[in-house]
Amino acid sequence: MRIGDDGFRRLMNVPLLVSVALLVLYGSVMVQSATSGMAGGGGMFYRHLFGLGLGFVLLVVAWLIDYSKFAGWIGPLIFLNAFLILSPRIPGLGATAKGATSWLEIAGVRLFQPSEPAKLVTIVIMAAVIAQYKGRIEQPRDVAKILGILAIPLGLILLQPDLGTGLVFVAITMGMLLVGGLKVKWFVAFGLTVVLGLGLLLPIDAGLDAMAGKDVALKEYQKNRLLVFVDSSRDPKGAGYNLAQSKIAIGSGGLSGQGLGSGTQGNLNFLPERHTDFIFSVLGEELGFLGAALLLGLYLVLMITALEISVQSKDLFGSLIAAGLISMWAFQVLENVGMTIGLMPITGIPLPFMSFGSSAMITNLAGTGMLLSVWARRRRT
């Protein structure tokens, strides 16, 4: 079938494609800079490029597939999601990194983090479930049903244990419930429950550990991260070291930075995980306030464009998919940037389109393709 100029304009969302392309380019520059002085840095950058290539292929595939076909696949998608998250537990396939068994590994080669695509599967599941209520979620049993479905992937993620990724799943659901018509009183109650739960996390975990005689939920390093968030001066040579070095790096960047590839904290190996969790710290040190402002501006364009796609969707299912992606990206940006300056607790949440890591990059680009699918099939105005 021949597609005319009007057809191409309808299929393409230029602001979305441009903002994502610029974020990917920006991220590639920063990954190359962050890994240039590391052992095996060249190989890491080639892996980054491979992830980009595969991600763009999946973007096109997701773009071409009619998203609405998945609205009736709730049961199979729940099963797929559970399988993805549990797959690192399969003997001989799982690998542990940063205290969490969340990676697939074959013959010593770490391949993939299944919890990343599980975010997209969760978005489709929750969109399909919430859309059934046609914008009116009023009864307690309805809220309980939705939260019960969330509990499946969330519980499995926390068993890895991966608290940071678990919080992403909660943020996704909260954003989708807001768009899906959850009554304000239930939304406030849900939010307060999450905040209260996080506030009581340490004392509850301490009680469970005391009864069991071992770590039940939170690992020791996770507890230390939360304690450092409460008191940033705590253990500056141990649990607080990463945050202290991150603040030094960002603060030393000033207005325009020390220059690409010229950051001292990164190049002298004072800043841990500089190509993944703390890539924003590298950006702040090397490109300064102006470089950070440019990045946040690109994220703002991405969020506004995704919101427009949500509003113009032909159905609630498409609006909810867009809302889930917005919630996922917004929370990850808030958490990742916030943790580098001490406003959020330190977690292993990557910065979308920027951090090194093929699993996250592929997931973000596939999510972009889902947005384009919703846009291409929007209602005609």
C-alpha positions as CSV (number, residue, x, y, z in Angstrom):
1,M,0.0,0.0,0.0
2,R,1.4,3.4,-1.0
3,I,1.5,5.9,1.8
4,G,1.2,9.6,0.8
5,D,2.7,12.6,2.6
6,D,-0.4,12.9,4.7
7,G,0.0,9.3,5.8
8,F,3.6,9.8,6.9
9,R,2.6,12.9,8.8
10,R,-0.1,10.9,10.6
11,L,2.2,8.0,11.4
12,M,5.1,10.2,12.6
13,N,5.3,12.3,15.7
14,V,8.3,14.6,15.0
15,P,8.7,16.1,18.5
16,L,8.8,12.6,20.0
17,L,11.3,11.2,17.5
18,V,13.5,14.3,17.7
19,S,13.6,14.4,21.5
20,V,14.3,10.7,21.8
21,A,17.0,10.9,19.1
22,L,18.7,13.8,20.9
23,L,18.5,12.0,24.2
24,V,20.1,8.9,22.7
25,L,22.8,11.0,21.0
26,Y,23.4,12.9,24.3
27,G,23.5,9.6,26.2
28,S,26.0,8.1,23.7
29,V,28.4,11.0,24.1
30,M,28.2,10.8,27.9
31,V,28.6,7.0,27.9
32,Q,31.7,7.3,25.7
33,S,33.1,9.9,27.9
34,A,32.4,8.0,31.1
35,T,33.9,4.7,29.9
36,S,36.9,6.1,28.0
37,G,39.2,5.8,31.0
38,M,37.8,2.5,32.2
39,A,39.3,-0.9,31.7
40,G,37.4,-2.4,28.7
41,G,35.7,0.9,28.1
42,G,35.8,0.5,24.3
43,G,34.0,-2.8,24.5
44,M,31.4,-1.2,26.8
45,F,30.7,1.5,24.2
46,Y,30.3,-1.1,21.4
47,R,27.8,-2.9,23.6
48,H,26.0,0.4,24.1
49,L,25.8,0.8,20.3
50,F,24.5,-2.8,19.9
51,G,21.8,-2.0,22.4
52,L,20.9,1.1,20.5
53,G,20.7,-0.8,17.2
54,L,18.5,-3.6,18.6
55,G,16.4,-1.0,20.5
56,F,15.6,1.0,17.3
57,V,14.6,-2.3,15.6
58,L,12.1,-3.0,18.4
59,L,10.9,0.6,18.2
60,V,9.9,0.1,14.6
61,V,8.3,-3.2,15.3
62,A,6.3,-1.8,18.2
63,W,5.3,1.2,16.1
64,L,3.9,-1.0,13.3
65,I,1.9,-3.3,15.7
66,D,-1.6,-2.2,16.6
67,Y,-1.4,-1.7,20.4
68,S,-5.1,-2.4,20.8
69,K,-4.6,-6.0,19.8
70,F,-3.2,-6.7,23.3
71,A,-6.2,-5.4,25.3
72,G,-7.6,-8.9,25.6
73,W,-4.3,-10.6,26.5
74,I,-4.4,-10.0,30.3
75,G,-4.0,-13.6,31.4
76,P,-1.1,-14.6,29.0
77,L,0.7,-11.3,29.7
78,I,0.5,-11.8,33.5
79,F,2.1,-15.3,32.9
80,L,4.7,-13.8,30.6
81,N,5.5,-11.1,33.2
82,A,6.0,-13.6,36.0
83,F,8.2,-15.8,33.8
84,L,10.4,-12.8,32.8
85,I,10.9,-11.8,36.4
86,L,11.5,-15.3,37.6
87,S,13.8,-16.3,34.8
88,P,17.0,-15.3,36.6
89,R,16.1,-17.9,39.2
90,I,16.3,-20.7,36.6
91,P,19.4,-22.8,37.6
92,G,22.3,-22.0,35.4
93,L,20.8,-18.9,33.9
94,G,20.7,-16.3,36.7
95,A,23.5,-13.9,37.8
96,T,23.7,-11.7,40.9
97,A,24.8,-8.1,40.5
98,K,24.7,-5.4,43.2
99,G,23.0,-7.8,45.6
100,A,20.0,-8.7,43.3
101,T,19.6,-11.9,41.3
102,S,18.0,-10.1,38.3
103,W,20.3,-10.9,35.3
104,L,20.3,-13.7,32.7
105,E,23.8,-15.1,32.2
106,I,25.1,-17.9,29.9
107,A,28.6,-19.2,30.0
108,G,29.7,-16.3,32.1
109,V,28.3,-13.7,29.7
110,R,25.7,-11.4,31.2
111,L,23.0,-11.0,28.6
112,F,19.9,-9.3,29.8
113,Q,17.9,-7.9,32.8
114,P,14.4,-9.3,32.3
115,S,12.8,-6.9,34.8
116,E,13.3,-4.1,32.3
117,P,11.0,-5.4,29.6
118,A,8.7,-6.5,32.4
119,K,8.0,-2.8,33.0
120,L,6.5,-2.6,29.5
121,V,4.5,-5.8,30.0
122,T,3.2,-4.4,33.3
123,I,2.1,-1.2,31.6
124,V,0.1,-3.1,29.0
125,I,-1.5,-5.4,31.7
126,M,-2.5,-2.5,33.9
127,A,-3.8,-0.5,30.9
128,A,-6.0,-3.4,29.8
129,V,-7.3,-3.9,33.4
130,I,-7.9,-0.2,34.2
131,A,-9.5,0.5,30.8
132,Q,-12.3,-2.0,31.7
133,Y,-13.6,0.5,34.3
134,K,-14.2,3.1,31.6
135,G,-12.7,6.0,33.6
136,R,-14.6,5.3,36.8
137,I,-12.8,3.4,39.5
138,E,-15.0,3.9,42.6
139,Q,-15.5,0.7,44.6
140,P,-12.9,-0.7,47.1
141,R,-13.1,-4.1,45.4
142,D,-12.0,-2.5,42.1
143,V,-9.0,-0.9,43.7
144,A,-8.2,-4.2,45.5
145,K,-8.3,-6.1,42.2
146,I,-6.0,-3.7,40.4
147,L,-3.5,-3.6,43.4
148,G,-3.7,-7.4,43.5
149,I,-2.6,-7.7,39.9
150,L,0.2,-5.2,40.6
151,A,1.3,-7.4,43.6
152,I,2.3,-10.2,41.3
153,P,5.2,-8.5,39.5
154,L,6.0,-6.3,42.5
155,G,6.3,-9.1,44.9
156,L,8.5,-11.1,42.5
157,I,10.8,-8.1,42.0
158,L,11.2,-7.5,45.7
159,L,12.2,-11.1,46.2
160,Q,15.2,-10.6,43.9
161,P,15.6,-8.2,45.9
162,D,15.4,-5.0,43.8
163,L,13.6,-2.3,45.8
164,G,14.4,0.4,43.2
165,T,12.8,-1.4,40.3
166,G,9.9,-2.3,42.6
167,L,9.3,1.4,43.2
168,V,9.2,2.0,39.4
169,F,6.3,-0.5,39.2
170,V,4.5,1.3,41.9
171,A,5.0,4.7,40.2
172,I,3.7,3.3,36.9
173,T,0.5,2.0,38.5
174,M,-0.1,5.3,40.4
175,G,0.2,7.4,37.2
176,M,-2.1,5.0,35.3
177,L,-4.7,5.0,38.1
178,L,-4.8,8.8,38.1
179,V,-5.5,8.8,34.3
180,G,-7.8,5.8,34.6
181,G,-10.4,7.6,36.8
182,L,-9.4,6.5,40.4
183,K,-11.4,8.7,42.8
184,V,-9.2,11.3,44.5
185,K,-9.7,9.9,48.0
186,W,-8.5,6.5,46.9
187,F,-5.5,8.0,45.0
188,V,-4.6,10.0,48.2
189,A,-5.0,6.9,50.3
190,F,-2.8,4.9,48.0
191,G,-0.1,7.5,48.0
192,L,-0.2,7.9,51.8
193,T,0.0,4.1,52.1
194,V,3.1,4.0,49.9
195,V,4.8,6.8,51.8
196,L,3.9,5.3,55.2
197,G,5.1,1.9,54.0
198,L,8.5,3.4,53.0
199,G,8.7,5.3,56.3
200,L,8.1,2.1,58.3
201,L,10.3,0.0,56.0
202,L,13.4,0.0,58.2
203,P,11.7,-0.7,61.6
204,I,9.5,-3.4,60.1
205,D,12.5,-5.0,58.4
206,A,14.5,-4.9,61.6
207,G,11.7,-6.7,63.4
208,L,11.5,-9.4,60.7
209,D,15.3,-9.8,60.7
210,A,15.3,-10.2,64.5
211,M,12.6,-12.9,64.4
212,A,14.2,-14.8,61.5
213,G,17.8,-14.4,62.6
214,K,18.8,-13.2,59.1
215,D,18.1,-10.6,56.5
216,V,14.5,-11.3,55.3
217,A,13.7,-8.4,53.0
218,L,16.2,-5.6,52.8
219,K,19.9,-6.4,52.5
220,E,22.5,-4.6,54.6
221,Y,23.6,-2.3,51.8
222,Q,20.0,-1.3,51.1
223,K,19.5,-0.4,54.7
224,N,22.7,1.7,54.7
225,R,21.5,3.5,51.6
226,L,18.3,4.5,53.3
227,L,20.1,5.6,56.5
228,V,22.5,7.7,54.4
229,F,19.5,9.4,52.7
230,V,18.2,10.3,56.2
231,D,21.6,11.6,57.3
232,S,23.9,12.4,54.3
233,S,26.9,12.8,56.6
234,R,26.7,9.3,57.9
235,D,29.6,6.9,57.0
236,P,31.3,9.2,54.4
237,K,33.9,6.5,53.7
238,G,31.4,3.7,53.4
239,A,27.7,3.8,52.6
240,G,27.8,7.6,52.1
241,Y,30.9,7.6,49.8
242,N,29.0,7.5,46.5
243,L,26.7,10.4,47.4
244,A,29.6,12.5,48.7
245,Q,31.6,12.0,45.5
246,S,28.6,12.6,43.4
247,K,28.0,16.0,45.1
248,I,31.6,16.9,44.6
249,A,31.5,16.1,40.9
250,I,28.3,18.0,40.2
251,G,29.3,21.0,42.4
252,S,32.7,21.2,40.6
253,G,31.0,21.5,37.2
254,G,29.9,25.1,37.9
255,L,28.0,26.8,35.1
256,S,29.6,25.3,32.0
257,G,31.6,22.3,33.3
258,Q,35.2,21.3,33.2
259,G,34.9,20.1,29.6
260,L,33.9,16.8,28.0
261,G,36.2,14.0,29.2
262,S,38.0,16.3,31.6
263,G,36.1,15.6,34.8
264,T,38.5,14.8,37.7
265,Q,36.1,12.8,39.9
266,G,35.3,10.4,37.1
267,N,38.7,10.1,35.4
268,L,40.4,9.6,38.7
269,N,37.9,6.8,39.7
270,F,36.5,8.6,42.7
271,L,33.0,8.3,41.3
272,P,31.7,4.7,41.4
273,E,29.3,3.5,38.7
274,R,29.9,6.6,36.7
275,H,28.7,5.1,33.4
276,T,25.4,3.7,34.9
277,D,23.8,4.9,38.1
278,F,25.8,8.1,38.3
279,I,26.1,9.2,34.7
280,F,24.2,12.4,35.6
281,S,27.1,13.3,38.0
282,V,29.6,12.9,35.1
283,L,27.4,15.1,33.0
284,G,27.2,17.7,35.7
285,E,31.0,17.8,36.3
286,E,31.9,17.9,32.6
287,L,29.1,20.0,31.1
288,G,28.0,21.9,34.2
289,F,24.6,23.5,34.9
290,L,24.0,24.3,31.2
291,G,24.5,20.7,30.2
292,A,22.2,19.4,33.0
293,A,19.6,22.0,32.0
294,L,19.7,20.9,28.4
295,L,19.1,17.3,29.4
296,L,16.2,18.2,31.7
297,G,14.8,20.3,28.9
298,L,14.8,17.3,26.5
299,Y,13.1,15.2,29.1
300,L,10.4,17.9,29.5
301,V,9.8,17.9,25.7
302,L,9.5,14.1,25.8
303,M,7.0,14.2,28.7
304,I,4.9,16.9,27.1
305,T,4.8,15.1,23.8
306,A,3.9,11.8,25.5
307,L,1.1,13.6,27.4
308,E,-0.3,15.0,24.1
309,I,-0.3,11.4,22.7
310,S,-2.2,10.2,25.7
311,V,-4.8,13.0,25.3
312,Q,-5.3,12.3,21.6
313,S,-5.5,8.5,21.8
314,K,-8.5,7.0,20.2
315,D,-9.3,5.0,23.4
316,L,-8.7,4.8,27.1
317,F,-6.4,1.8,26.6
318,G,-4.0,3.8,24.5
319,S,-4.2,6.8,26.9
320,L,-3.2,4.5,29.8
321,I,-0.3,3.0,27.9
322,A,1.1,6.5,27.3
323,A,0.4,7.5,30.9
324,G,2.3,4.4,32.1
325,L,5.3,5.3,30.0
326,I,5.2,8.9,31.2
327,S,5.1,7.7,34.8
328,M,8.0,5.2,34.3
329,W,10.2,7.8,32.7
330,A,9.3,10.7,35.0
331,F,9.9,8.6,38.2
332,Q,13.2,7.3,36.9
333,V,14.4,10.8,36.0
334,L,13.3,12.2,39.4
335,E,14.9,9.3,41.3
336,N,18.1,9.1,39.4
337,V,18.8,12.9,39.3
338,G,17.5,13.3,42.9
339,M,19.8,10.6,44.3
340,T,22.9,12.2,42.8
341,I,22.3,15.4,44.7
342,G,20.9,13.8,47.9
343,L,17.2,14.5,47.4
344,M,16.3,10.9,46.9
345,P,17.7,7.6,48.3
346,I,20.4,5.9,46.2
347,T,19.0,3.0,44.1
348,G,20.1,1.2,41.0
349,I,17.5,3.0,38.8
350,P,19.1,4.0,35.4
351,L,18.6,7.4,33.8
352,P,16.4,6.9,30.8
353,F,18.2,7.0,27.4
354,M,21.4,8.1,29.1
355,S,22.8,5.3,31.4
356,F,24.9,2.5,30.0
357,G,22.9,-0.7,29.9
358,S,21.4,-2.4,26.9
359,S,18.4,-3.8,28.8
360,A,17.2,-0.4,29.8
361,M,18.0,1.2,26.5
362,I,16.1,-1.4,24.5
363,T,13.2,-1.1,26.9
364,N,13.0,2.6,26.6
365,L,13.2,2.6,22.8
366,A,10.6,-0.2,22.6
367,G,8.4,2.0,24.8
368,T,8.9,4.9,22.4
369,G,7.6,2.5,19.6
370,M,4.5,1.8,21.7
371,L,3.9,5.6,22.0
372,L,4.2,5.9,18.2
373,S,1.7,3.0,17.8
374,V,-0.8,4.9,19.9
375,W,-0.1,8.1,18.0
376,A,-0.4,6.5,14.5
377,R,-3.8,5.2,15.4
378,R,-5.2,8.2,17.3
379,R,-8.6,9.6,16.7
380,R,-9.0,11.9,13.6
381,T,-9.5,15.5,14.3
